[in-house]
């Protein structure tokens, strides 16, 4: 009998994006498999290419911090943007933060404002936006 992890891997290998995302998460967290960020990035990338928003956000975070891959803030911004444009609230905030780091203040304000429109009680988006407005 196949374990849940084996079924998940089978589904991921057959191209199911959500299974690919969850397999990436198992590798990132080391749950039932050795912790391996390179494998997590591989599976997040496969799911992200298919439009999985959580995978896009997690892949962007890996690129931003160089986890399992070389750091690449521009790739991080691109993946955060893809997820953010599809309504992923966390990616919208993350996009605002990375754009701020890249010196693209106006784009950061737009991303954070979008996050607040989606969820007016988003404390992180509100906080970063307030900091940016104080810098003017």
Secondary structure as GFF3:
##gff-version 3
##sequence-region A 1 136
A	DSSP	alpha_helix	4	13	.	.	.	ID=ss1
A	DSSP	alpha_helix	17	29	.	.	.	ID=ss2
A	DSSP	alpha_helix	37	49	.	.	.	ID=ss3
A	DSSP	alpha_helix	53	65	.	.	.	ID=ss4
A	DSSP	alpha_helix	73	85	.	.	.	ID=ss5
A	DSSP	alpha_helix	89	101	.	.	.	ID=ss6
A	DSSP	alpha_helix	105	118	.	.	.	ID=ss7
A	DSSP	alpha_helix	123	135	.	.	.	ID=ss8
###
